[in-house]
Amino acid sequence: MNKNFVYIYFPPPNHDHGRSPLLPTLPSIPGDEGVGEVVEVGSLVNRVEPGERVVIVSRNLGTWRHYGVFSETHLHVISPNLPLAEASMLAIAPRTAYRMLKDYRHLEPRQSVIQTGANSAVGQCVIQLCKLWGINTFNIVASHVGYDEVKKYLLKLGATEVYTLEEAEELTSFDTSISRPVLGLNCLGGRYEDVMLRLMEKCGSLVYYGSAYCAPFSKQFLRNDLSFHRFHIAEYDAIACKIDQGIMMNYLISMMVIGKIVAPLYKSLELNKYTHAFRNSKDCEAFSTTNYVFDLTMPA
C-alpha cells in the first residue's frame, strides 16, 4: 500500500440468510456523498487513524464500493455522534449552501436571500443556515411537487416565506412589504430566473448553480446593477484553502451533532433497492421532494 494513502471501508449490507455477498454494478455518481470507516493507513499518513469515520471531500468522482483508497488530503474526520443521514450528505449540499451564502455577499441579520428550488437538498440547507444566522429566506418551489406539504415542511425548517412560481410572479406586479433580497441563489432558468431578477434589491448578487450553472448570462442587461456569479463545489475544492475548508466542515458538523442542521428529507434504502431510487428520482433536484440514503448498516 502507498505510504501516503488511506484505505477506507464502506460497510456492506448484512449478507446473512443466504444473500449473495456481491454488490450490484452501480454507476459512478458524482459527489462522493457517503461516510466510511478507515481500516488502514500508510506509514506517512498523520491526519487520520484506523477506526475513524470520514467523509470524502475534494474529489467529486463517486465511490459506491466496499472499499476505497484515497489521499488523506481528500478526507475529513467526522464525529462518531453524527447521524448516518447527516454524515452521508455532508460532502455536497451543506457545503454548497454554506459557500454560496458566505462567498458572494456579506449578509447582515434581517437581510433577505431569495432562492429557487428551495425544496432541493441545497435549498433545505440554505434555509437552515439562514435561520441560524438570522437571515430571512424568500423561497420559490414548483407547484407540482406536493406544494402544501413542501411549504409546511420548509416553514418548519425555518423558511421566512414559501411561494410557488405563480405566486412569486404576482408579487413582481406591485411593490410589496417584503425586504427585497440582496442575494439570489438560482438553480433554474426561464420564468424562475425572470422572477428573481425582478425581485432582487439594487446592486445585489445572483449566483447560478445546479441546473442553471451553464445557463448564459443573457439577461444581464435587464439588471445591469446586479453582480452575476457561478458556483460549483468541485471548482471551489480545486482552489480552496484547507484552513477555510476545515472551519466550514467543523461548523457544519457541530451544528448537525446538536440538531441545528438536519439532513434534507430522505428515505433509507438497502443497496439492492438502488433501482427503486433511480426510478423515483428526478432529473432536476428542484423538482424532487425526497433524497435516498443507501444505508449499508440496515439489517436484512
Summary of the structure (lengths in Angstrom):
residues: 300
radius of gyration: 20.3
end to end distance: 33.2
largest distance: 66.2
contacts: 928
relative contact order: 0.16
helix: 34%
strand: 20%
